[in-house]
Amino acid sequence: MPTKEAIKALADTFPSDRIAIAGTEDELTPAAILLPQDNNDVAKFVKLLAPFVLAGNVEFAVRGVGQQPAPGCSNIDSPGITLDLQNLTGIEIKDGLVSVGAGEHWSAAYEKLTERGLGVTGSRSALGGIGRLALANGLSFFGSREGFICDNVVNYEVVLSSGDIVNASATENPKLWKALLGGGNNFGIITRFDLRTFEQGPFWGGALFYFPPSFPSQVQAYCDKLHIPYASKETHIMISQGYTDAFAALGGHFCMNQAYYTREVEKLAVLEPFVSVQPQIEAMNSLRMMTLEDAAKEQAAQSSDGVRCAYMNTTVKADVTTLLAAAEIFNDSFQPLKELEGMTSAFTLQAYPVSLLEKCNNSLGISADDGPLMSILLLNRWKNKDDDELVIGTFKKALERIDEDAASRGTAVPYKYMNYVYNFQDPIGSYGIDNHQELLKISREYDPEGLFQEGVPGGFKLGKASAIE
C-alpha cells in the first residue's frame, strides 16, 4: 500500500518518539502522526512525502495547537497522515516584535508580554493556537486600534512545497507574505510567526448577562457607536443572544455583552450603553480591571470541550434593521431544537469598525470604504452525532435566509470570516475575483505542482483557476 510506504519512509528518517500510529480530531484517525521538533524536521517531512502526495497516493493534514471548528481542517482520516506542530515551541521578544513558534498557545505569549508591559493582536482565548488566526484574519481585543491579527504579522517562517525554508515579509518574498495574510494553509507550512508588539497595561472589561427584551436596544447602540465620526479606537465589543439547555429551567434564552476599553480607565461613557443595560444578572457580571492574560483566560473558560460544534458566518453592513431581522431569523431557527440534548445556540455580532478596516493590507478584499461592517456568527454546540444533520441543516437555512434578507435591503457583503465558516461556505471566494486570481497566481509560483492544493484537503482551498475565470 502506498500509505505504508510513505509511513515507512518517515519511520526510517525520524526517531520513534516523533511518529505515532494514532490520533483523533473531529472523529478522524490518521494512519500516522508525525511530531517534528523543529523547522528542519518539517522540511524533511515535506520532501519525503511529496512524491507520494504528487502521485496521488497519500494526503496529509497540518495541525497546530488551537481549534478550527470546521471539520477536517487540522486532521485527516486514514490513510492520510497528520503533521502535528505541537513541539515547535519558543517565544522571543525583542526589537518591537514577538516571535512565536507554531506549536505555542497565545496564552504563553501573553504571559511573557504582560510581564514586560506589552501586548500583541492575538486570540481572545488563551486556548487559541497561533496559526489559525494569523493565517486567516483574526479578531483581537485590540482590533479597533491595531487591525486584524494577520495585519500585524511582520514575518512568516515558511516551509515551501520544495522543502525550502524561507521568510515571507514586506521585504522578503513580499507576494507570498501578502498571500498568507488571509490565504490560510494554501501556500506552505508556517513554523514561526513574528508579530508587532505595542505598550499595553491593564484594561477594563468583561462580560455581563441580561434578557432578550433589551437586545434590540443593544443592537441600536452598537450601530450608533460604529457610525460616530472619529469613534473610539480603544473599545472592543461583542453582543450575543442565544439559548442553552443549561438554563432551560429559567427559560434558556439569554443575552450577553462583552465590552472592553483597552486602556487603564474604568467605566468610560463610551461603554455605558453596553455595561448598564437592565435588568441584568448581577452575579454573572465580570467587569473589572484586567490584564491581557486575564482577559484571554476568561474567554477560554467560556469554551466547551467534548461536544459537537459548528460555526457559520456572514457579513453585512452595520445596519440596525438588517441585524434585528437576522436576530429574528435566528430565534425562529433555534426554537425547534431546544429539546436536543446539550443544545447551545448563539447569535453573536462583532463589528469591523472603520478604524480596523483602515489597517487592512491583506488578501481579504475589504477596506474602510466598505465599513463599518458587522460579522454575524451562528455558533451551535450539541451532544449527539445523530443530531448533526438537523442542527447543521437548520442553521445553514437560517444563514441563507439572513443573506437573502440583507441582499433585499442592499446591506449584504460578500466577505466571510474564515475562522467562523463551515465547510459548505467559501471564504476565499468571498475575497473577490481579483484577490482570488492573485492568490492562485502566487500559489502557482511558490507551489507549482500543487502540493498544498491537492495533498492537503483540509481547510479552505483556492480552487481551480477555471472556476473563477
N, C-alpha and C positions, 0 to 999 in steps of 0.2 A: 504494500500500500504506500502511495506517495507520502502520506502524512507520517507514517512510521519512519520513512527515510529522512524526512525533514527533522523529526524529533531526534533521530539517531545522530544527525549532523550537529544538532545543538548539544546533545549529550556528550559527543566526542570533543566538543570545544569548551564547554563551561563546566565548572565544578558541580558536583551533585547537589550541593546546598543551594544552587541558583536555579534549579529546574525541578518542577513538580508535575505529577500527572494527576491533577485535580483542580477544582476551582468552582465557585458559584457566583453568579450575579444575575439577577432577573431570571433565575432558574436555568441559566446557561452553564454548561460544563464543558470547558475546552479540553482538547486532547492533552494539552500540556500548558504549563505556565512557566515562563522564564522570568527570573528576578535579577536584572542587571544591577551591577554595583556602581557603574559609572557610565559616562557617555561612550567610552570605548567599547564597553560591552554592548551597548545599544547599536553601535556601528557594526560590530561583528554579527549581531543578530540579523540586521538588515541584509548584510552581504551574504550570509549563509542562507537566509530564507528566500531571497529574491528569485533565484532560479526556479524554485518550487512554485512560488506565487505566480510568476510570469508565465509558467507552463500551465497554469490553471489547476494545479494540484492541491494547493493549500491557501487558506485565507488566515488573516490574523487580526487581533484587536490590540489596542494600546490602552492601558488602564493607569490612571493616576490614583490619587487617594481620596478624591471627592466623590460626588454623586451626580450623575447625569440621569434625570428621571426617564428620558425616552429609552425604551427597551433596546438592548444590544449596542448602545453607544460605546461602552467600555468593557465589553466582554463578548465572547463568541462561543457557540456550541461546537462540540466535537463534530468533525475532525479539525476544526480550527485551533489555533494556538494563540494564547494571550501573553503579551509582553506587559508585565506589571512593574511600574516605575517606583514602587514604594521605597526602595532603598536609595534612590537618587536624592539624598538629603543634603542640607547645608544652607546656611544663611550668612551672608556677608553684607555689612552696612558700611559704605564709605562714599565720599565724593557725591553726596546727594542722591545716591542710589541704594536700593536693597536688591541683592542678587539672591534668588531663591531657587533651590533645586526642585525639579518636577515632582519629587516624592514628598514634599512638605505640605502640611496643612497651613492655612492662613493664620491659625492661632499661634503657631510657633513664631512666625514673622511678627505678629502683633506684640507678643510678649517682649521680644528684643527691641522693637521700635519704641514701645511705650516706655521702657527703661531709659531711653535716650531723648524722650520728649518729641518723638517723631511719629508721623503717620504715613499711610500709603492707601491708595484706592484699591481696596481688595474686597473680598466676600464679606457680607454682613453676618455670615455664620462662621463661627470658629471651626466648624467641621468641614468647611469647604476646602477642596483641593485647589492648587494654583491654576492648573491648566484650563479647566473647563471655562472659567470666566475670562481669563486673559487671552483666549483664542477666539472668543465669540463677540462679546461686547462688555457686559458686566456692569451691574449697578452696585454702588457702594454708599456708605453714609455720606461721602463727600462729593457725590456726583454733581450736585448743583454748582459746586465751586471748581472741581477738578476734571469733570467729564467722565466718560465711560472708563472702566478699568483698562480695556485694551488701548485706549488713547494715552495711557500712562506707562505703557511698556516701551522702554527705550531700546531694548535689545532682546532678541531671542537667540539662544544657542540651539541649533537645529541639526539633526542627523537627516541628511537627504536620502533619496532612494538609492543613490550611488554608494552610500555608506560614508560619504564625506561629512565631516563635522564643520559647520560654518556658523558665523554670526550673521544676523539679519537686523539691520538698524537703518536709520535715515542716511547713513554714510557708507554702509557696507551691505551689499545685496538689498538696496532700498526697495526694489519692486517686490521681493519676497517679503520683506518686513511689512509693507503696506498690505499685501495679500493676507498675512497672518492676523492683521488687525480686523478680525471678523470672519476669517476664512475657515476656522475650525481645523479639523485634522487632515486636511486635504493636501498638504504640501511637504510634510516631514514629521519627525518626532522631536518635540521640544524637550530638551533636557535641563534647561535653565532659563529663568526669566529675570531680566533686570528692569526694575521699575523705579520711577521717580518717587522720591520721598519729600516730605514737607514738615515744617514745625507743627506739632499738634499736641495740645494739652488735653485735659479732661473736657468733656462737653456734657450738655444737659439733654436728657431724653428718656425714652422708654415706651411702654405700651399701656393702654387703658381700654377697658371693655364697656360697651354701652348697648342700647337696644335699637331694633330696626326702625321705629318711627323717626329717630334722629338721623338716619343715614342720608336722606336726601339733602338735609341742610349741610352735612359734611361734604358732600359732592359739590354743592354750590360754593362753599367756602374754598374748597381745593381749587376749583376752576377760577374763582375770583382772584386768588393769590397768584396763580400762574399768569394771568393776564395783566397784572400790575406792571407798569413800566419800571424797570430797574428793580425787579423783585429780588429779595434777599438771596444771596448765593450760599448762605450758611445753613439753610434748612434742608431736611430730608424727611419726607412724609409718605406714609403708606396708609391707605384706608381700606378696610375689608369688611365684608359681611359674609355670613355663612352658617352652616348647620353642622353640629357634631352630636353624635348619639351619646357622647359622654355627659351631655347636659340635657338629655331628652326629657327628664322629669321636670325641667324648668322651661320647656318649650324648644330647646335645642338651637334656636335661631338667635345669634348674637352678632355684634359688630365690634371691630377693633380698630383703633388708630395707633400707629407707631409714628412718633414725632420726635425729631431731633433738631437741636440748634448746635452747630459744631464748633462753638466757642464756649469758654468757661463763663457763661452767663445764664442765670436761671429765669425761666418763665417769661420770655420775651413776648411782647404783644403780637408779634408775627405768628406765634403758635397758639395764641389764645383760643381761636375758634375750635381748635382740634384737641386741646387738653382740658377745656372747661365744659365740654358737652355734658348735658344732664338729661335724665339720670344716668349715672354710671355705676359700675360695680367697684366700690372703693377698695375692697380687699384685694383686687387684682390690678391695681394701679401701681406701675413700677417706675414712674417718672422720678428721676434723680440725677445728680451729677455722676458721671461715669467716665472710665477710660475707654479707648477703642477696644482693648482686650475685654473689658466688662461687657460692652455692648454686643460684641460678637458671641460671647458665651451665652448671653441672654437669648439671642436669636437661635443659637444652636439648641438650647433647651426646649424650644418650641417644636423641634422636628420630631418625627416619629420613625422608628426603625421596625422592621419586621412586618410591614404592612404593604399592601399593593398601592401603587401610586401612579397618577397620571397628571401631567401638566399640559395645558393648552393655552395658547396666547394669540392675541391680536392687538392691533394698534389703531387708535382713532384720534381725531382732533380733540383737544381738551374742551369739549362742548357738553354742558350740563344735560341738555335734553337727550343727547345720544347716550351718555353714560347712565342716566336713570332708566332709559329704555333697555339698555343692556342688563342692568341690575334686575329688572323685572323679568326678562327672559331667563336669567339665571335662577331667580326664585321659582318660576314656574317649572323649571327643569329638575331642581333637586327635590321638590315635594314628593314625587312618587318613589323616591329612593330612600326615604328616611327610615324605612324598616330594614334596610340591609344591615347586616352585622358589621360593626366597626366603621360605619359611614361617617366621613367628614368631608364636607364640600365647602369651598371658599371662593369668593369673588373678590379679587384684590386689584386696586387701582394704584399704579405707580407712575409718576409723571416723568416725562423728559422735558424739563424746562428749557427755555431758550438758552440759558447760560450753559447748560450741559451740551446742547446741540452745537453751540458755537465752538466747542472744543473738538468736534468731530474731524478727524483726519485719518479716515479708515475706509473700509470697503462696504460699509453698511447701507449707503445710499440715502441717508437722511441728513438734514442740515438745519441750521437755525431758521432758514426761510420756511421750513415746514411747521415749525413749532408755534406754541407749545403743543406737545403731544401727550397722550395717555396710553400706557400699557394696560391691557385688561388680561389678567391671569385667572384662568379657571383651574383650580387645584383640587384634586379629589384623592382621598385615601379610603380604602375599604379592606376587609379581611379576606374574603373568599375568592378564589380564582374563578369559580363558577359565575361570579357576578361581573367579570371583566367586560364581556360583550355589552351588557346592559349599561354599565356605567360609562364606558368609553363611547359607545354609540349615542347615548343620551346627550353627552356634553359636546360631542362632535356636531350634532344637530344644533345644539344651543349656540355654538360658536358660529356656525353657518348663518343662523338667524341674526346674530349680533352684527356680522359683517354685512349681511343684506340690508339690515335696518340702517347701518351707518352709511352705506352706499346711497340709499334712498334720500338721506339727509345731506349728502355731499360732504360728509365728515370722515369717510373711510380713508385709511392709509395702508399702502401695501405692506409696509415693513412688519416682519415678525421677529420677535426677540428669541434668538437661537436657544438660549438656556431654558426657555419655558415652552418650547413647542413639542408636539407629539409627532409620532412617526408619519402620520398622514399629511403633515404640513411641510412646506418647502421654504425654510428661512433664507437660504442663499438666493433662490429665485426671487424673493421679495426685495432683494437689494437693487433690482432694476437691471435691464438688459445690458447696459453699458458696463456696469460693475461686474455682472456675471460673465460677460465675454472677456473682460480683462483678467478675471480670476482664472478662467480656462486657459488663456494665453500664458499666464505665469506658471500655471501647473505644467503645461507642455514644455516650458523652458527648464524647470527645475526637476520635473519628474516625467521625462519624455516617454517612458514605457508605461506610465500609468500605474505604478506600484501601489500608490496610496488611493487611487481611484478604484482599481479593480481588486486589489488584495486586502483592503480594509473596508469591509461592507458597512461597518457601524458608523454612526454619526450621520451628518447631512452632507451629501456628496454634491459635486459640481454638476454632474450630469453630462450628457453628450453635447458637443458644440452644435450639432444639427438640430437639437431640440429648441435652441433659442435663436437660431439664425433664420 
